[in-house]
Amino acid sequence: SIRKEANFSHPIIGLHVRKGDSCHTTLRRQRCIPITRHAEEVQRMTDRYGVKKVFLATDDTTALSDLKRLLPDHDIASITQYDRSKLQSGDRVWLEHRLAKGELSGHELLTFTARDLLLLSESDFFIGHFSSNLSRLAFLRAAASRRYPPPFISVDGPWCYHWRMCCTLSANFPHSSVC
């Protein structure tokens, strides 16, 4: 089962770390949120709720090892069977364009993304990017299945139904300049 593969058990913090094509191909170029910020928010959630188990969903090849180094007293779980290096495109192109060119397997990418989405949404606590469709979808799925939102932290800005529509929002977020 996917939960067993990812060492997923409750209570758990769901963490979405986004470092892929959105950091290199959009107006957010060179403005990706550092892994240290994610680690700070995990620690903040831990301090508040006492949970030290984290499920990591990411498109980054180094996020898992970085978080284990930054949070040595936490149990960081992730789906390790997928080669995340396939998601790295640097300044080349969007994932969608790479899929169209046949550089990536659509089935493989969909399966990987759906698994991360499922486990993120089943987490008891949520830390993510409200500028990300994946984070927003996981958060909405979590809230719908519980009929209330889980405790959450957004690392990049307030809730918004579409990141481009929130460019004029004034919020006190250190990384809210995603537009």
N, C-alpha and C positions, 0 to 999 in steps of 0.2 A: 504494500500500500504506500501511497505517496507520503502519508504522515510518518510512517515508519522509516522510509528512506530519508526524510528530512529531520528525523529525531524530534518530531513535533508533538508537544504535550502541553497541557494547560496547568497553570496560568502562563501566558506567553505574550510578549510584546511583538507585534508585527511591525517590521521596519522596511520601508522602501527606500533604497539608495539609488538615485538616478545619476548616471555618469556617461551614458551612451551618446547617441547621435544628437540628442537635444542640446548637449553642451557644446557641440561643434558646428551645428548646421542651422541654428536659429539666431534670433536676435539676442539670445542668452549666451552667445559665444564667449568663452573664457570667463563665464560667471557661474560655473557649477558650484554647488554648495560643497564645502570641504567635508571630508569624512569626520573630521574632528567635531564639526557642528552636529552631525548625526549622533556621535558618541556622547556628546554633552546632553542631548535630548533624551537618549536612552537612560543616562544616569539620572536625569531629572525625573523621569517616569519611575525608575527604580526607587529613588529616594521617596517618592510620594506613595507608591503602591507596594514596594517590597518585592517586586518581580525581577528576577535576574536571568530569566530565560528569554531569548530573542530569536524570532524567525526572521531571517534576512532574505528579502527579494531584491535582486539587483541585476543590472546589465553590465556590471563592472567586474573585471577579473581580480582586482586586488581588495575589494571591499571586505570580504570575509576575513582575510588574514590581517588587514588593517584594524578591523573592529576587535578581533581577538587580542591584538597587541594593545589597543587602547582601553579595552574593557576586560582585563584578565580574570576578574572575578565573576564574569557573566558566562552563561552557556549560550553560545551563538550557534543556531541551527540554520541550515540552508539546504536547498536541493543541489547536491554536488554532481549529479550525473550529467548535467548539461555543460558543455564547453562554452563558457561565456566569452571566450576570445572571438567566437564567431560574430558576436554583436559589436565588436570594436570596429569602428570605421574611421575614427579620427576626423579629419576635415574632408574626407572623401564625399560621401553621400548619405542621404537618409536611408534607414532600413528599408522603407517601402521601395526605393529605387533599386537597392541591392536585391530585394526579392524579385522584382520585375526582370532583372538581368540574370536571375538564376544563381546568384552568388550565395544565397541562403535558401534553406529548405523551408517553405511556408508551413508545412505540417509540423516540422520540428520546432520552429519558432512559436507557432500557435500552442502546441502542447506545453512547451516550457512556460510561456506567458500565462496560460490558463492555470497551470499548477501553482505558480507563484501567486496569482490573483486569488485562487481558492484559499490557500493557506493564509495569505494576508487578511482576507475577509473573515476567517475563522479565529483570528487572534483576539485576545481579550482586551488588548490595548493597541493603539495605532499611532505610528509616527511615519509621516510621508510628505509628499509634495503636492499641495493643492493646485499647483500649476500643471500637474501631470494627469492625463486621462486615466492611467492605470491606478494611481493613488486614489483619485476621486471615485472610480468605479469600485475599488476594494472597500473604501470607506462607506459608500452607499449600500453596497451588498451587506456589509457588517451591520449597519444600522437597520436595514430592512429585515434581516433575519432575526434580530433581537427585538425589534420595534422600539429601539432607542439607540443613540449613537454611543459607541464605546469611548472611553477616555482617549483623547487624541491630541497630537501636536503636529502642526504643519511647519516644516522647516523653511518654507519659502513665501508664505503669504496667507491671507485669509481665504476662506471658502469662496470659490467662484465657479460658475458652471462652465466657463471656458477661459483659459488663461489670457487670451488676447483681449477679452472683454474687461479684464481687471487692471489694465495698465494705468488707469487713472485713480484707482483706489489708493487712499493714503492710510497705510497701516504701519505700525511700529514693528516691522520685521527687518532684521539685519540684511536679509537676502531677498527682499520683496521687489527689487528692480529686475524682474524677469522679462520685461518687455523691451 
